[in-house]
Amino acid sequence: MKVIVVGAGAAGLMAAHDLVANGAEVLLLESLNRTGGRIHTQNLPGFTNHVEAGAEFIHGNLPLTLKLMKQSGLTYTPTSGKMYQSVNGKLQCGFGENKSWEDFYEAMSDLKNDRTVSELLDFQFKAKKYEKLRREVSDRAQGLDLADISRLSVFGIRGEWANEETQFRPDSGYSELLQWLYNQTVSPKFKLILNQKVERIDWANDEVTVFTNTESFHADAVLLTLPPVFYKDIAFLPQIQDTISLFETIGFGEVTKLALEFEWPFWENDYPDLGFLFAAEGFTFWTQYPKRSPLLIGWLGNDYAGNYDKFSDEELLKKALLNLEKAFHSKFPVKELYRTGTVFRHTKNSVSRGGYSWPTPQTRKSVKTLQKGIENTIWFAGEALYLEKGAATVEAALQSGKKAASEIIKSLKK
Ligand SMILES: Cc1cc2nc3c(=O)[nH]c(=O)nc-3n(C[C@H](O)[C@H](O)[C@H](O)COP(=O)(O)OP(=O)(O)OC[C@H]3O[C@@H](n4cnc5c(N)ncnc54)[C@H](O)[C@@H]3O)c2cc1C
């Protein structure tokens, strides 16, 4: 049995690993000149430590990620820093911890039929006293979920929003985990080819021909692990337009991440437990707490990322520094302490065309259909196709790859 896996991100590598472990022959095709996809740990000149261009945190007690971390012998550290907001000339500790938010969590949990976050706010939180809450909910959805509340499903996010768990960071960077997974998969039955952009797939029952920019390959089945917005690049023969259009019911947000390195962690005397800082104009910053590091990560979610896309990297870094200076109320000479910076764009016009997925009220039904694949020949995986705990994260990608591999193996045994 030969399977072509398309996309060498976390989902593709996990699926390839499990397929090979179960006796399948696997050809993994990746359009970029590297594996990892939205996981990309980089060692850049001028930075003291590695920087994550994409995924950085393990968002809670996520069983598969933590199991693989342990198996690989890689270490990870809890990120116990506090959240601060810049309010009226002062940094205030805490976010989302007031009565309005409690009311909102309760309303989300009491909801019997799914609706969008906007609908819930319009229905139950129209009163003037909830004005601030409405703004904060939208900012949180944009900032953390990269989502538009007018399409964001309450059922899809209420578990995650109400139960925040301790997060962790892989100490030596996320890419090492994927490198380990790749090393575990290496065998005569496994082949990875980079720089292969899949453009067309001809298929019949139990038979596929996959055409890339340079070659064509045959197999019994194909597993596609692309982000939702990439499916429109591939021509299928016969067409599977009804199935592919299901990806349009999955939200996919934009994000721009900045890394700013300073002479020293200037905030540490005044705010020794600073984890996250919600600043103005859509900027969120975070430290490497509890690790002592002069690195601050900046984050612009969804609309903010899109709006700032016309800025050059240099202009954006300048804007971030100005914003930081304001957030700390000019207490520190931020610009003088700045050493170097870089920008990672995951916006519509970038190579990754977006950051990660978010659920609409239609997503769950679509995902169920997509997970079944097409006639045991075309299969789908990727972070957007796993909606349980850890949705949209590396965990989701790994879980979806594992699940798809198991379905493919089952289909073979029938
Ligand atoms: C800025 C940012 C920060 C994030 N932070 C976190 C975090 O802190 N924690 C967390 O858990 N998650 C985080 N995520 C999400 C996480 O990175 C993703 O959920 C996960 O890495 C997705 O893995 P995947 O395999 O599903 O997709 P991808 O990693 O996108 O892999 C898909 C692969 O398919 C390839 N491909 C696309 N089209 C083709 C084609 N036609 N032919 C061949 N190959 C193709 C792509 O190049 C890519 O390598 C973040 C994402 C971003 C962008």
The ligand as a MOL file (V3000), in Angstrom:
LIG
                    3D

  0  0  0     0  0            999 V3000
M  V30 BEGIN CTAB
M  V30 COUNTS 53 58 0 0 0
M  V30 BEGIN ATOM
M  V30 1 C 2.2870 32.9660 14.0180 0
M  V30 2 C 1.7000 31.6790 14.5000 0
M  V30 3 C 1.7690 31.3780 15.8390 0
M  V30 4 C 1.2390 30.1810 16.3150 0
M  V30 5 N 1.3550 29.9000 17.6340 0
M  V30 6 C 1.0030 28.6810 18.0790 0
M  V30 7 C 1.3240 28.2910 19.4010 0
M  V30 8 O 1.9130 29.0600 20.1690 0
M  V30 9 N 0.9770 27.0390 19.7820 0
M  V30 10 C 0.3480 26.1570 18.9390 0
M  V30 11 O 0.0880 25.0160 19.3440 0
M  V30 12 N 0.0310 26.5100 17.6810 0
M  V30 13 C 0.3620 27.7360 17.2270 0
M  V30 14 N 0.1160 28.0810 15.9340 0
M  V30 15 C -0.6450 27.1380 15.0790 0
M  V30 16 C 0.2360 25.9840 14.6180 0
M  V30 17 O 1.4380 26.4840 14.1120 0
M  V30 18 C -0.5060 25.2000 13.5440 0
M  V30 19 O -1.7680 24.8010 14.0470 0
M  V30 20 C 0.2200 23.9330 13.0920 0
M  V30 21 O 1.6090 24.1100 13.0060 0
M  V30 22 C -0.3770 23.5270 11.7480 0
M  V30 23 O 0.2030 22.3360 11.2780 0
M  V30 24 P -0.3830 21.6640 9.9640 0
M  V30 25 O 0.4550 20.4940 9.6700 0
M  V30 26 O -1.8400 21.4730 10.0990 0
M  V30 27 O -0.2210 22.7680 8.8130 0
M  V30 28 P 1.1020 23.4290 8.2240 0
M  V30 29 O 2.1400 23.5200 9.2640 0
M  V30 30 O 0.6760 24.6840 7.5560 0
M  V30 31 O 1.5880 22.3740 7.1280 0
M  V30 32 C 1.0430 22.3220 5.8430 0
M  V30 33 C 2.1820 22.1900 4.8520 0
M  V30 34 O 1.6370 22.0400 3.5430 0
M  V30 35 C 2.4960 22.6940 2.6390 0
M  V30 36 N 1.7470 22.9410 1.3950 0
M  V30 37 C 0.7720 23.8590 1.1630 0
M  V30 38 N 0.3170 23.7470 -0.0980 0
M  V30 39 C 1.0050 22.7350 -0.6690 0
M  V30 40 C 0.9710 22.1470 -1.9620 0
M  V30 41 N 0.1180 22.5580 -2.9170 0
M  V30 42 N 1.8330 21.1280 -2.2270 0
M  V30 43 C 2.6950 20.6790 -1.2810 0
M  V30 44 N 2.7560 21.1950 -0.0420 0
M  V30 45 C 1.9190 22.2130 0.2720 0
M  V30 46 C 2.8900 23.9490 3.3770 0
M  V30 47 O 4.0660 24.5150 2.8460 0
M  V30 48 C 3.0850 23.4080 4.7920 0
M  V30 49 O 4.4170 23.0220 5.0300 0
M  V30 50 C 0.6220 29.2660 15.4210 0
M  V30 51 C 0.5540 29.5730 14.0600 0
M  V30 52 C 1.0860 30.7650 13.6000 0
M  V30 53 C 1.0230 31.0650 12.1440 0
M  V30 END ATOM
M  V30 BEGIN BOND
M  V30 1 1 1 2
M  V30 2 1 2 3
M  V30 3 2 2 52
M  V30 4 2 3 4
M  V30 5 1 4 5
M  V30 6 1 4 50
M  V30 7 2 5 6
M  V30 8 1 6 7
M  V30 9 1 6 13
M  V30 10 2 7 8
M  V30 11 1 7 9
M  V30 12 1 9 10
M  V30 13 2 10 11
M  V30 14 1 10 12
M  V30 15 2 12 13
M  V30 16 1 13 14
M  V30 17 1 14 15
M  V30 18 1 14 50
M  V30 19 1 15 16
M  V30 20 1 16 17
M  V30 21 1 16 18
M  V30 22 1 18 19
M  V30 23 1 18 20
M  V30 24 1 20 21
M  V30 25 1 20 22
M  V30 26 1 22 23
M  V30 27 1 23 24
M  V30 28 2 24 25
M  V30 29 1 24 26
M  V30 30 1 24 27
M  V30 31 1 27 28
M  V30 32 2 28 29
M  V30 33 1 28 30
M  V30 34 1 28 31
M  V30 35 1 31 32
M  V30 36 1 32 33
M  V30 37 1 33 34
M  V30 38 1 33 48
M  V30 39 1 34 35
M  V30 40 1 35 36
M  V30 41 1 35 46
M  V30 42 1 36 37
M  V30 43 1 36 45
M  V30 44 2 37 38
M  V30 45 1 38 39
M  V30 46 1 39 40
M  V30 47 2 39 45
M  V30 48 1 40 41
M  V30 49 2 40 42
M  V30 50 1 42 43
M  V30 51 2 43 44
M  V30 52 1 44 45
M  V30 53 1 46 47
M  V30 54 1 46 48
M  V30 55 1 48 49
M  V30 56 2 50 51
M  V30 57 1 51 52
M  V30 58 1 52 53
M  V30 END BOND
M  V30 END CTAB
M  END
